[in-house]
Amino acid sequence: MSSVFTIDGISFGYTEQKLIEKLSARLEAGKLFGIVGPNGCGKTTLVNLLAGHLQPSGGLILFNEKPLSRYTRRELARNISLVPQNFYVNFSFTAREVVMMGRYPHIPRFSQPSQRDDTLVDEAMTATDTAVFSNRLVTELSGGERQRVVVARALAQDTPLMLLDEATSNLDIRHALSLLEQIRERIEEKGRTVIAVFQDINLAARFCDELIMMKSGQIEAYGKTAEVLTPESLQRVFDVEARVRFEPFAGASQVTFASQGDASGDYQG
């Protein structure tokens, strides 16, 4: 299977403190990669580096065997869609207009959206349960509704690669499960690649093919989810006691965390 990203010893920092330090990995096409780790470990920074929004201070990122820095913005937008952690719109765009923005990289200059553009937008809004407020201003939507609109925009962009930075963080469990099921379908049916930052370990365990566990700007563990997700790795990365067991109802490994200071307490992560 071809490598969609080859990350070769990249580093990045805003000051003398490095947020990413000599990080390397090969990410294959056609998989869902989950990135997990404590706050401030560099997850969002890594996503922004892969999106081309930040440039590494050292090392190299190859996208489809070509240096990421050699792609034009339009080329990147046709190949990589991003659902950012925070999305703000200060103008009075409707939800549908925001979703249609995902089609802009594919629409020739001075041209109107085609029937295909309209179809992809309709399909994305149906998939994310946002069609019901298609004509509402995005500034009037709740945080969860706005997040679903941004996800719909990324789906309408119809790229081979999607980057999701905590895309389910503001969603209720029904919409979070629905989104991740839609993502899995696109991977399995269309061979898409998705790299997603998760806060919820159990959602990552259920849906991800492989996990990247980060700590202090480096990869602490990386590999197949069932092999990487262990009590030992969770202790190293999050400094918490945990148990991992296969849950038949979920069809995947699930994690139970001990409450801090009380090993008998349970917290479902």
C-alpha positions, -999 to 999 in steps of 0.1 A, spaced: 0 0 0 14 34 -9 24 60 17 3 91 17 26 109 41 62 103 48 73 124 78 110 126 81 125 141 113 103 172 114 106 198 142 85 229 149 83 256 176 71 292 179 99 301 204 130 283 217 106 256 230 100 229 204 63 218 201 74 190 177 109 175 179 124 152 153 91 134 146 91 106 119 63 83 106 50 68 74 12 69 70 -3 46 44 -33 54 22 -67 39 28 -67 40 66 -81 59 96 -53 71 118 -61 84 153 -39 109 171 -42 109 209 -22 124 237 -24 149 266 -32 186 261 -2 205 246 16 175 233 16 188 197 -15 170 181 -30 202 166 5 214 155 11 181 137 -23 184 119 -15 220 108 19 209 95 3 180 75 -23 205 61 5 228 49 -7 256 72 26 255 91 61 249 78 85 226 98 117 243 110 135 211 103 129 178 85 107 171 56 71 161 49 63 142 17 27 140 4 23 113 -22 61 111 -25 64 149 -33 75 175 -8 44 191 7 60 226 3 60 222 -35 22 220 -38 2 252 -45 -26 261 -22 -52 251 -48 -35 217 -53 -35 211 -16 -72 221 -13 -81 196 -40 -63 169 -22 -66 177 16 -96 188 35 -94 200 71 -119 202 99 -101 226 124 -105 225 161 -120 260 161 -140 275 133 -153 311 134 -174 329 108 -182 366 114 -201 371 83 -237 362 76 -233 331 55 -259 304 55 -250 269 64 -253 258 28 -230 286 16 -204 275 41 -207 239 29 -204 251 -7 -171 267 2 -157 232 2 -163 231 -36 -144 263 -44 -110 246 -51 -128 226 -78 -148 254 -94 -130 274 -122 -126 311 -116 -156 333 -126 -177 301 -129 -209 291 -110 -212 258 -91 -221 229 -113 -248 203 -108 -221 180 -94 -211 207 -69 -247 210 -58 -251 173 -56 -220 168 -34 -232 196 -11 -266 181 -8 -251 147 0 -227 161 25 -255 180 43 -277 149 44 -249 128 57 -242 153 86 -279 160 93 -274 196 85 -298 200 56 -326 209 80 -310 242 87 -295 248 53 -308 283 50 -300 294 86 -271 318 92 -241 299 105 -236 326 132 -270 316 147 -262 279 150 -251 261 182 -215 249 186 -224 214 177 -245 224 147 -217 246 134 -192 218 138 -214 195 117 -216 222 90 -178 224 89 -176 186 87 -201 188 58 -179 213 41 -150 189 43 -171 160 30 -183 182 1 -147 191 -7 -144 154 -17 -106 150 -12 -85 118 -10 -73 129 24 -92 144 54 -76 159 85 -99 161 115 -88 181 146 -112 170 173 -141 170 149 -164 152 173 -156 173 204 -187 194 203 -210 167 190 -235 146 209 -228 109 209 -254 101 181 -239 126 157 -203 116 167 -210 80 159 -228 89 127 -199 110 115 -173 83 122 -194 57 105 -196 80 75 -158 83 76 -153 46 78 -176 41 48 -156 65 27 -124 47 37 -137 13 29 -157 21 -3 -136 48 -18 -101 42 -4 -99 76 13 -74 84 41 -83 101 73 -61 114 101 -80 125 131 -72 139 165 -93 124 193 -100 134 229 -122 103 234 -99 73 236 -128 48 232 -141 64 200 -105 63 187 -103 26 197 -135 17 180 -130 34 147 -92 38 140 -71 13 121 -39 27 137 -31 50 166 -4 76 170 1 83 207 20 115 213 37 130 243 58 162 245 60 167 208 71 131 199 55 98 191 54 76 221 37 47 204 24 40 169 9 10 152 -23 -10 149 -49 1 174 -53 -32 192 -15 -36 196 -7 0 206 -36 6 230 -23 -11 262 -23 -2 299 14 4 297 12 29 268 -17 47 284 4 50 316 34 64 297 14 89 277 -13 101 300 2 91 334 -30 73 345 -38 38 355 -61 21 329 -75 -12 319 -80 -23 283 -104 -51 273 -122 -62 242 -159 -52 244 -180 -74 221 -209 -49 222 -186 -22 206 -167 -47 186 -134 -31 197 -111 -27 226 -123 -2 252 -106 16 281 -115 21 317 -95 47 336 -90 47 374 -100 79 391 -69 98 402 -61 88 438 -86 60 438 -77 29 418 -111 14 425 -131 42 408 -141 40 372 -141 67 345 -150 58 310 -127 78 287 
